[in-house]
Every structure is written in C-alpha cells, then in structure tokens.
C-alpha cells in the first residue's frame, strides 16, 4: 500500500485535498468540481506517480495507481460532465504535465 494525495486546484489555490490509500480495497470517491485541475502527488517521492491507469465509466473517471489497473483507487464522479477539468502531476523536473490515458482514445482523455 502507498498513499497518494489528490489536490483539487483552481487557477490560484488548492481548494481541497483527498488522501488515497492504494490497494486497501476501498476506492476514494470524490465529486467533480468545475474548472479545476486534479493534481496527483506521492509524498514518498515528492512528485506525481509516474504511471497510472485511467478508465472512463459513464461520466466518472476511475484511476488505479497500480500497473495492472485492476482495482480503482480513486473515482472522480462526474469528471466527464465538465470538460474544463484535467488530471495533472508534478514531474521530477518541477514541471506539471497532463496524464494521457493508456488507450489513447479521445473519449478517455483526462484533460
């Protein structure tokens, strides 16, 4: 198990933080907020997870922090109802990057 922090950021500030514990059998569920970025941050490394697995389920975004992607660790309800939100992460070089879905399908994009 590891812990990942989800920061909900507007253009000017962090408005919420959620703690996700991976592989605990219970996904963290949050409601989508309009016009924000969801920043994934791993406190153990000081930056975002290098690889995540995302899956669109209806209008919800399911995220697994594990390579096999079998179980969702995070569910953002209504993520795809609002096209002005994105899933981002801070890289080792200090720059923010958008996550790209493994499928490469436009319908699955998280930006």
VMD Tcl script that draws the C-alpha trace (Angstrom):
set ca {
  {0.00 0.00 0.00}
  {1.03 3.56 -0.62}
  {-0.55 6.94 -0.11}
  {-1.24 9.47 -2.87}
  {-2.63 12.94 -2.26}
  {-5.19 14.40 -4.69}
  {-5.07 18.19 -4.66}
  {-8.03 19.99 -6.19}
  {-6.58 23.19 -7.65}
  {-8.21 26.26 -9.16}
  {-6.08 28.67 -11.17}
  {-4.99 30.38 -7.93}
  {-5.26 27.97 -5.00}
  {-5.77 24.46 -3.67}
  {-9.41 24.19 -2.58}
  {-9.38 20.59 -1.29}
  {-7.08 17.66 -0.61}
  {-8.03 13.98 -0.53}
  {-5.88 11.09 0.67}
  {-5.93 7.93 -1.43}
  {-4.59 4.70 0.09}
  {-3.84 2.21 -2.67}
  {-4.66 -1.49 -2.51}
  {-6.90 -1.14 0.55}
  {-9.97 -2.48 -1.25}
  {-11.89 0.79 -0.90}
  {-11.58 3.44 -3.62}
  {-11.61 7.06 -2.56}
  {-14.65 8.70 -4.17}
  {-14.84 12.44 -4.74}
  {-17.34 14.59 -6.61}
  {-16.06 16.51 -9.61}
  {-15.74 20.28 -9.36}
  {-15.90 22.54 -12.41}
  {-12.82 24.24 -13.82}
  {-10.16 22.64 -11.62}
  {-7.07 20.50 -12.02}
  {-6.77 17.31 -10.02}
  {-3.11 17.02 -9.06}
  {-1.77 13.62 -8.03}
  {1.11 13.82 -5.54}
  {3.07 11.00 -3.92}
  {4.53 12.29 -0.63}
  {7.06 9.43 -0.56}
  {8.71 10.63 -3.79}
  {7.90 14.34 -3.73}
  {6.28 14.24 -7.17}
  {3.41 12.63 -9.06}
  {3.15 8.88 -9.69}
  {5.00 8.07 -12.93}
  {2.27 5.83 -14.28}
  {-1.41 5.48 -13.54}
  {-4.19 3.57 -15.28}
  {-7.36 5.52 -16.05}
  {-10.70 4.25 -17.21}
  {-13.88 6.08 -18.16}
  {-17.02 4.55 -16.65}
  {-20.03 6.56 -17.80}
  {-19.26 10.13 -16.76}
  {-16.91 9.03 -13.94}
  {-13.12 8.75 -14.04}
  {-11.64 5.65 -12.39}
  {-7.93 5.80 -11.54}
  {-5.64 2.97 -10.46}
  {-2.19 3.76 -9.08}
  {-1.07 0.17 -9.75}
  {0.38 -1.03 -13.06}
  {-2.18 -3.80 -13.54}
  {-5.07 -1.32 -13.25}
  {-7.42 -4.00 -11.92}
  {-8.85 -2.10 -8.97}
  {-9.74 1.58 -8.87}
  {-8.02 3.53 -6.10}
  {-9.76 6.81 -6.95}
  {-13.11 7.61 -8.54}
  {-13.95 11.17 -9.57}
  {-17.72 11.19 -10.01}
  {-18.93 13.37 -12.89}
  {-15.41 14.12 -14.18}
  {-16.52 13.86 -17.81}
  {-19.57 16.09 -17.24}
  {-17.20 19.08 -17.14}
  {-14.69 19.48 -19.94}
  {-12.72 22.23 -18.16}
  {-11.01 19.92 -15.66}
  {-7.81 17.90 -16.01}
  {-5.70 15.28 -14.25}
  {-2.12 16.53 -13.78}
  {1.06 15.66 -11.96}
  {4.31 17.31 -10.90}
  {7.33 15.66 -12.56}
  {10.83 15.28 -11.17}
  {11.92 18.34 -13.19}
  {9.41 20.58 -11.38}
  {7.07 20.93 -14.37}
  {3.39 19.97 -14.41}
  {2.20 17.51 -17.02}
  {-1.17 16.13 -18.10}
  {-1.75 12.41 -17.75}
  {-2.51 10.59 -21.01}
  {-4.80 7.53 -20.97}
  {-3.24 4.20 -21.95}
  {-5.97 3.66 -24.54}
  {-5.14 6.83 -26.49}
  {-8.86 7.20 -27.19}
  {-10.19 10.78 -27.23}
  {-13.25 9.72 -25.20}
  {-10.91 8.58 -22.40}
  {-8.81 11.77 -22.23}
  {-8.34 13.25 -18.77}
  {-7.64 16.81 -19.94}
}
mol new
graphics top color blue
foreach p $ca { graphics top sphere $p radius 0.5 }
foreach p [lrange $ca 0 end-1] q [lrange $ca 1 end] { graphics top cylinder $p $q radius 0.2 }
display resetview
